[in-house]
Amino acid sequence: MRLDWPGCLNARDLGGTPTRDGGRLRDNALIRSDSHALLTPAGVATLRERPPALILDLRWPRECAEAPSPFAADGWYRNLPLLADPLGYDPPDDSYAPMLDHNGERVAAAVHEIAAAPPGAVIIHCHSGRDRTGLLAAVLLGVAGVAPDDIAADYAATAGTDAAAMSHTLQHAETRYGGMEQYLLSHGVSAAEITTVGRRLVSGRAR
């Protein structure tokens, strides 16, 4: 569901996304967006009316210095860069597989933060809300039990994207790691943390 956050063009609540076992993501559990530095004063006020449990700003520190988040001083804000700077690889146009492979510890750090967050909404964003946010959203949706086609469809809801790129990424994760849960386990996320994340995201999740 698109969110009316004045200034942001790519804010949406992933609540209602179906899972393979017949569940659905909770409303106001996982929100993805573009940079909050784009928010107008009215947009900042809108978000503050219902403060989240956690904001994960996935941008590099230099990006945050150039365009600071209006929430940087809040206790629920974390700047947690998802990518190394410099990247150390040439990103292809049709897959995020290298991003997944080269940034396992950073992805794991983000999941640690989400697992430890108090109850409430988790908001993830980068600059445009496309690449870094798209990859982390895919990891989280995979943990929640969302089917690959639905993960790719969520990614494709962002302007300028192609669902095939995310489908290729998910195929790579399955082939190389055995899926997103195994990917996280191999990078130091505990089974208990994965369970915690699944429970906070999915209605009726009992595991």
Order of alpha helices (4+ residues) and beta strands (2+ residues): beta-beta-alpha-beta-alpha-beta-alpha-alpha-beta-alpha-alpha-alpha-alpha-alpha
